[in-house]
Amino acid sequence: MCVGSLPRHTWESKKMMSPPLQSFTKQTDFASFKYSPSKANGNFHRSKSTMSAGTMKETSRTLSTRNSGGRYMSTSGVWEEQINASTWPKSPNGIKPSKSDPALAPPFSPATGPSMRIKGQMAQGQSTFQTRTNRHSVSSGTNGNAITSSQSRIVRMPSTQSQNEGKMGTMKMENKSMMNIPDLTLKEAVEFLSSSEESYQQWGATFIQHTTYTDESAKSEVFQLGGIPTLVTLLRSGNPQVCQVAAGALRNLAFKNQNNKLEVQRCGGIAKALQLLKETDSTETQKQITGLLWNLSSANELKQELTATALPALTQHVVVPYTSLSDTGPSSYIDPSVFNCATGCLRNLSSGKDGQRQTMRSCPGLIDSLMSYMKSCVAEENPDDSSLENCACILHNLSYKLEQESSGSFSNYNPSRDAQPEKSPTIGCFSPKSSKAQKTFSFDTVDASPPSGVKWLSHPNAIDTYLSLLESSENKATLEACCGALQNLTATKGNASDAVSQILVSKSRDLSQFGPLLKPSNPKLQNTALSLLGNMSRTSSVQGTMAKQILPQLGELLEGGPSKFGNSDESIAAACNTVVRLMSANSDTSKKVITNAVIQSLTDLSENKKFTKGSNAASLLLYSIWQDKNLQSAMKKIGLTKSAFINNNITQVVSRLEGL
């Protein structure tokens, strides 16, 4: 039995979890209230640089899965751009993979000297942020569409030849730079790769890199010609320029080409790429390698090896150095685009199997660094940064089944020693099940020391960050990831979920963050927010506050019918079930919210078999309203009779649900 919740009727006790969204358009309808997170020592002044002009549309997929406690969880997956939802496979654990393949890479810029420091970085082993010189953040495209995903192309010449900026923010080689490359065929270019002359190797790899950018069919031709094994071998060349162009060619070859991804892995390309990443101090080579790994990570077949090998390497050599200041002196400079590619790769890996998530949770420094970066973006008012989006999606995925897979993750919370259990209000329709009072407790945070590792995922400071981003971000994927992470943290059936719900209500004050998330203009985010509120509504100690703030908004949505929920069966059901739990917690608010128009809409929904879950939930809500004596009296005063709430159809539905 879930502590502090309703009796566990199947029809009304489903807790939810949810993933991120991806059709990037600016939103300006957020509440004016600005959530201020606790600031560490020091000031934050991260600059907000943007990508060059160019847009890219991506779609995101959200899948909520029920856990044994009857609540819903969600994950952020790997992303593919412009993929039809019906074509997405479902993995055995119920997580829908989403693939992030950006059509084009960010523009190239000369490598910045190691003397530059990165702003908002944190000393290792410390929780304070330190101000340094400007960090050029990788953020959304200029017209609001984020240039972020799981795969990216590189077409830049490895030399210092002049370049110009191609469409969508990608650098193409100018014609004059191509004059250095003979007029080759792909067959000749592949043969050049095996030449004993390094200049020929470089020409061949550069030609392949360029051609696979302009001609999709060239990828298959290079595969057939056997060019990939040789390119993989060249990753260990003694010539840094050859290594760089070989990595760039492989990056383009692997972009959205499953056969080439698998061929790179078969030839030992992952191990060689990681070795090069560890050895090189070239920013451009780092960009190529991390971009290649990002592309490879969207293949499910490669995630196990990448989790075992690329995860620790990217964490140690990119993620931690980028977000930290060495205790012993200046650390190596990591370019923001390298960090973006690395987190894009890790984002894809986080959507893998249960064991892979657990491996990521236990990776030293990973969660601390991701949270550090998110907090610095919040403090510097840069909530739409694309690397921040990646970090939020990773943490969202790592919160999936958190308590089940990592038993010590919620050890921050214990029932207060002096807290007396109290009975929650009886809500429900059926006796004796619904008359069973549930106990609820108050909670304290046990450990006031700074969190580390997996304990970050459920810590109040993480909740602070998520709430702040829900207020300030206009990036739909970031919003859904933050909301989904909170949904996962409230999805279990134990005390920890109730504790997180209490903290959420306490920190969000008047729950103003959630209003904009319920707007029908963004159905996927709305579904995630409704799932979160549904989870929270099972905690009796917050029902009174939630009823006052949330019931009016839910009533408005229900009055508008299915279109207000994007015609989502799950969203309609979540809204109805949440009203069932909250309406007896504040009778005055409920009487104002439940109007003739709402009842008529619920009646229509109860008869609409197009929405199976929504129809059942609407029937239950109508039945529950009449069973509540206070509300029954109010309904009679506005001229409604029992027949509006209880009929043969509703009785059959309720009887069936009670028997489940």
N, C-alpha and C positions, 0 to 999 in steps of 0.2 A: 504494500500500500504506500502510495506516495505521501510523504509527510507534508501537511499543510495544504492539501489539495482536496478536490472533490472525491467522492467514492468513485472507484475506477470503472465506471460504465464505459464500454468500448466506444460508445457513440459520442462521449463528451470529454474524454480524458486523454486526448492525443497531444503529446508535446512535440514540438517541431524544431527542425534545424534547416538552414538554407544557404546557397552559394551566390556568386557575384554576377553582375549584369554587364552587358557589353554593347550597347549601341550608344555611342558617346555624343550627347548633346548637352549644352549648357542648361542648367536649371537655376532659377533665381527666386524660387518660391520658399526658401528656407526661412525659418523664424529668425527674428533679429537678435534674439538672445544668443550671446556668444559664450560658450563653455570655456572656462579658463583652467587648463590643467595646472597641476603643481609644477612650478619651474625649478629646475636644479640650479645650482650656483652658476652664475655666468649669464651672459646675454646671448641671444640668438639673432643672427642677421643673415639668414640664408637668402641668396638672391633668387628671383624667379625668372630664370631664362626659359625660353620656349623653343620648340623645334622650328625649323624653317617651314615656310608655307607648304601645305600639303595635308591631305586628309586621308583617313582610312576608316572604313566602316568595319566593325567587327560585331559578331553576335555572341551573346553569352548564354550559357545553359545552366539552369538551376534544377536540382533534383533534391527533393526532401524525402528522407527515408525514416520510417518509424523504428524506434528502438523498443526494447522490451518494456520500458516504463510507459509506453504509450505516447511519448512525445516525439517531435520530429527533429531531425538533424539535417545539416546541409553541408555541402562542400563547394569550393571553387576549383574548377578543373582546368584542364588544358584547353587552349582556345584555338579554333580555326576561324579564319575570316570568311564570312558569307557562306556558312554551311547551314543547310536546312535542318531544323531540329529533328525531323523524323529519321534522319540518316545517322543520328548519333547512337553508337552502341552503348549498352549498359553493362557495366562490369558487375561481377558477382556480388560485390559488397554494396550494390545499390548506388554507388557514386557514378554520376555521369561524367565521363571525361570531357574536357573542353580544351581545345587546342589553340594556342596563341601563335599563329604564324603571321607576322607582319608582312605586308606585301613588299615593303622596302625598308632599307636600313636608315638610321639617322645619318645626317650629314657628317662628313669627316672634318676634323680639324687637326692642325698640327699637334703633336704630342706636347703636353705641358711639362715644363721642367720639374724635376723632383723637388725643387725648392718651394713650390706652391703648396700651401696647406689647405686642407679641406675644412670648411666651416661646419660647425655643429658636431664635430667629432668628439668622441669621449675617450678619456684615458682608460686604458685597460685596467680592469679591476675597480673602476670608480663609477659612480652613478651621476657625476656632474658633467654637463656639457661645457665645452670650451669654445670660445669664439676664435676663429682664425680668418684668414682671407677668404674671398668669395668662392663658394662652391657653385658651379654652373649646373643646376639641376636639370635632369631630363624630364620635361613635363609635356602636357598635352599639346596637340597641334594647335595652330593659331586660330582655327575656326571651331575649336571645341572638340574635335574628334581625336581621341588619344592615339598616338603612334606607339602602341605597345602590343606585345604578343609573344608567342613562343618561338617564333623563327624569324630570322632577319637575314637580308642579303648584304653582301659587300661587293662593291664593284670598283673600288678605288685601286689605282695603280700602286704597287708597292714602293715605287720610287718617289721622288719629290717632284714629279712632272706636274705641270699646272692642271687644274681641274676646274670644272664648273658645276653648279648645283643642278641636278636633274629634277624632274618632277617628283612630287611627293617627298621632298627632302632627301633624296638619294643623290650621292655624288657619282656622276658618270665620268669616264675618261674622255677628254677632248680628243678630237680627231688627230690633232698634232701629236698628242702623246702616243697615239696608236702607230705613228710612223716608225716608232722604235721596234714594232712588232712586225715580222714578215707577214705577207699575205698568205696565211696558212689555211689548210683544211684541218678539221678536228683530228683526222687520222695522223697528219704530220705533227700536230701539237702534242698528241699523246706519245708519238715516237720521240719528240724532243725531250720529254720527261725522263727518258732513259739515257740521254746523252751524257757523256763524261764531262761536257762543258757546262758549267753552272749557268752561264748566260743563256744557253739554249733551254735549260731546265726552267729558268725564270720566264723566258718567252713563252714556252709551252703552257706553263701554269697560268700565266697572265691571260693568254689567249682563251684558255678554257674558262677562266673566271669571267671574262668579258662576254664570251659567246653564250654561256649558260644564263647570263642575265637577260640577254636580248632574245634568246631562242629557247623555248621550253623543251623542244624536242632534242636539243643538244645534250641534255642531261642523260637521256636514254642512250644516245649514241656514244657518249664517253663511257658509260657503263658497259656497253657491248664491246667497245674497243679495249677494255681492260685498263682504263686510265686511273681508276680509283686506287687500286693497290699501289701503283707507282707514286701517286700523290701522297698517299699515307706514308710511304717510305721517305718522301722528301721532307716530311715534318721533322725528321731527325738529321737534316742536312747541316753541314757545318757553316753554311752561308745563311745568315739571318734573313736576307731578302728572299731567298728561295723558300725558307720555312714560312715566311709571311704570305707569299702568293699561293703556296700550296694550301695553306689553311683557308685562304680566301676562296680558292677554287672549290675546295671541299664544302665550304659553307654554302656556296651557291648551288652546288650539286645536290646537297642534302635538303635544300629548301623545298618542302612539299613533294618530296619524291621518296616514297617508302623503300623502294628497292635500293636506292643509293644510300639511304640511312643505314640499312642493314649491311650493305657491302662495306661501308666505312667501319662498322663494328667488327665484321668478320675478319677484316684485315688488321685488326688491332689498332684501329684509328683512335679509339677513345683513350687508350693508355698512352699512345704517342702524343696526342694532343695535350693531355694533362701534364706530361713530362715537359713539353715545350712551355706550357703556361707557368710551371714552377721555375723554369730556368730563365725565361726572357724578361728583360726590363723594358721592352719596346711596347709602348701603348698601342700602336697599330696592330702588332701581333696579338696582344691581349684581346683587342676587340675582335679579331678574326677568330681566335680560339673560343672565346666565350660565346660568340655568335654561332659557331659551329655546334658547340655543346647545347645551346638553346634549341637549335633546329633538331638535333638528335633526340632531345628529351621529349619531343611530342610523340615519339614512337613507343607504344606500350611495351614492345618487346625489349627495349633497351633500358627501361627504367630501373630494373633491378641492378644491372651493372653500373649504371650511372649513379644510383643511390649509394652503392658500395664504394665507388672510386671518385666520381666527380663531386659528390656532396662534400666530403672532407676537404678536397683540394680547393674548391671554390670558396668554401667557408674560411679556410686558413689563409688563402692567398689573395682573395678579393674582398669578401664580405666583411670580415673582421678588420683588416687593415683600412678599409674605406670608412668605417664608422668609428675607428679607434685611434687614439694617439698613443704611441709607444711610451712606456714608462722609462725607457732607457735612451730615448732620443727620437728624432724625426723618423717616421715610417715611410715606406715606399709610396710614391704617388700612384693612386688608382684613379683612372679617368671615370667620370660619371657614367659614360656610355658602357664601360666595362662592367660597372656595378649593375647597370640596368639589364645587360645581357645575362649576367650571373644570376640575378634574382628572377629573371624570366625563366631560366633553366630550372631553378629550384622550385619555382611556382608549379611548373609542369610535374616535377617529381613528387611534389606534395599531394598530387591527386592520385597517387598510386595506391598500392595495396596496403592493408593494415600494418604489416611489418615494416614497410618502407616509411610510413608516417612515424612509427615509433623510432626508427633509426634516425630520422630527422629531428625528432624531439630530443634525443639524447646526444646529438652532435654538439660538441663543446663550442660555445660562443655563438651558435647560430641564432637562437631565439633572442638572446640578449642584444645582438647586433641589429636584428630586424626591428625589435622594439625601440632600440636607441634611435634608429633612423626615423621611424615613424614619429617618435616624440619630438625630434628636432624639426621635422617638417611642420608639425602642429605649432611648435613654439615660434617658428619663423614664418608662419602664415603661408605655407606653400602646400595646401591640402590636395592639389590636383596633380602632383608630381607622378610620373608614370612608374618610377621605381617604388614610390610609396604604395602605389596600387599593387605592384607585385608583392611587396612585403605584407600588405593587408590580406591578400589572397592566400599567401603561404600560411599566415597565422590562422586564418579562417579554416583552412584544411586541417591544420594541426590541432584545432580545437574539436574536430569531428571525433566522436566516441572517446573524448579525452579521459573522462573518469573511468570508463570501462577499460581502456588500454593502458592508462598510466595512473595507477591507484594513488600515488602520492601527490598528484597534481593539485588537489584541492585541500591539501593539509593546512593551508592558510586559515581555513574556516573550521570553527568548532562551536557547538551551542554554548551560549553564555552560561557560566556556572550558576549565576543567580537568577537566570531567566526561568520563570514558571511557565510550564506548558499551558496553553490556553486552547479552548475549543474554537474551531473555526465555525463561521455561520453555516447553518444547514442549507444547502442549495440542492435542489433536485426534485424529482417528481415521484420517485418510486420508494415504497416502503417494503422491507426495512433497509435496503441497501443505502438509499440516499439519506437515511437518518443517522448513519454512522458518522459521528463527529470526528474530525481529523485534528490531530495535535499540531501546533505550530510553535516554533522556537525563535528566539532572537539569536543573532550570531555576532561573534567578535572575530576580528582578524587576530590570529594567534601570534604571528611573527611580524613585528613592525620593521624588521631589517629589510634592506633592499632585496627584491626577489632576484632569482637567477634561474636560468634554464627553464625547464618545463613549468615551474611555478609562476613564471611570468604570464602564462596563458590565461590564468584565472584570477590574477592579482587585481585588486582595486585600481592600481595605477594603469593597468592595461584597459580596464573598463573606462577610466578617465579618457584615455586616448581615443578609444572607439567612439565615445559619446561626443567628444570634441569634433571628430571627423564627420560624424553624422550631422553636426551643426554647420560645418564650414565647407565641406567638399561638394563639388559639383560633378565629380567623376562618378558615373553610375556604378562602375565596377567596384570602386573603393567603397561607396555607400553600401552596396549589397554585401561586400565582404565583411565590413564592420558589423552590419546588422546580423549577418549570418553567423559570425563568430559569437556574438551575444546570444543568438538563438541556440547555438550548440551548447553554450555554457549553462543555459537554463533548461536543457532538454532531458536531464537525467531525473530519476525518480527519488533521489536521496536528498539529504539535508543541504548538500552543496548547491544544488540548483535553486533551492529556496533562498539560500544566503545570497547568491548572485542576484536574484530577483529583488531582494530587499535593498541591496547596494545600488542597483540600477534605479530604483524608484527614489532612493535617498539622494543620489548624485544628480539625477536629472531634474530634481526639484518638482516642477509642474508637468513633467513628461512632454515638454514642448518640442523636444527633438523628434518625437514620433509622429506628430501631426503631418508634417510635409511628406513623410515616407508613405503615408496612407493614400496619397493622391492617386487617382486612377490614371494619370498621365504616364506612369511608369509601373505597369502591371507586375513585372517580375520583382521589383523592389517592394511594391505593395504586398505581394504574397509573402516575401521574407519578413517584412515588418509585422504582418498579421500573425504569422507563425510565432514570432518572438513574443508578441503581446499575449498570444494564446498560452504559451509556456508560462509567462509571468503570472497570468491570471489564476493559475493553479495554486499559487502561494497565498494562503488566506490573509496573511498579515499585510499584504499590499492591495487587497481587493478594494478596500474602501477608497483609497487614493486613486487607484486606476479607474474605478467606476466614475468618479467625478470628472476626470479628465478625458477618458477614452470613450465612454458610452455615447456622448453626443456625436462624436465623429463616426462611430460605428453605426449609429442610428441613421445618420445622413447617408452613409454608403448603402445601407440596406434599403432605405427608402427609394434610392435610385435604381435598384434592380441589378441584374447581372452585368450590365454595361459598366457600372461603376467599379466592377471587379475585373474588368478586362475579360469578362465571360469565363473566368477561371473557377472551376468547380471547387478546387482546394481552397481558394481565397474566400468564397462564399461560406463554405463550411467552417473555416477558421473564425470568421467574423461572428457567425451565429453561435458557435460553441463558446466563444469568449463572452458574448452577451449573457448566455445562460449562467456562466460562472459569476459574472459581476453584478447582475441586476438586483440580487437580494442584498448586496453589500451597501447599496445606497438607494433606498426606495424613492427618495425625492427626485434624484436625477433620473431614475428609471421611468418614473411617471411622466416626466417631461419629454423623455426621448421616445417612448413607445406611443406613438400617435396612430390615428386612423390610417394615415398613409403608410406607415411602417407595417402595420398589421396587414394591409391589403397587399403590399409587396411580398411579405412573408407567405401569405396565402398563395400568391401566384408562384412563388418559388417552390412551395411544398408540393405543388401539382405539376411542376416542370420536370419531367423525367429525363430531360437532356442533361441535367446536373444531378447526378446520382447522390453524391456526398452532400451537395448543397441542399437538395430537396429533403433529404433525411434530417439534416441539421436544422432547416427551417421548420420542419414538422415538430422536432423536439423543442425548439424555442417557443413556438406557439403553445404547445402543451404545457411547458414550464411556466409561461406567463400566467396561464389560467390557474395553475396549481399554487401560485404565490398569492396568498389571501389579500395582501396589500395591493398588489397589482390587479388582481381580479376586481376589487372594488373600484379601482381607478378606471378600468376598462368599461365597467358597467356605467360609470358616470358619463362616458363619451359615447354611450349608446351601443356598445358591442355586447353580444351575447355569447353564451358558451359555444354555440355552433361555429363561431368564427375561430375557435381555438381547438376544439375537439370534434372530430368527425371520424367516420369509418377509416378513411385513408390515414389520418394522423395516428389513430389508435393502433392500427396495424403496424405502422412504422415504429412507433414507440415500443410496442410489445416485442417486435423483432429485435430491436436494438437492446432492450433490457435482457433478452435471452442470450446475447452474445458473450 
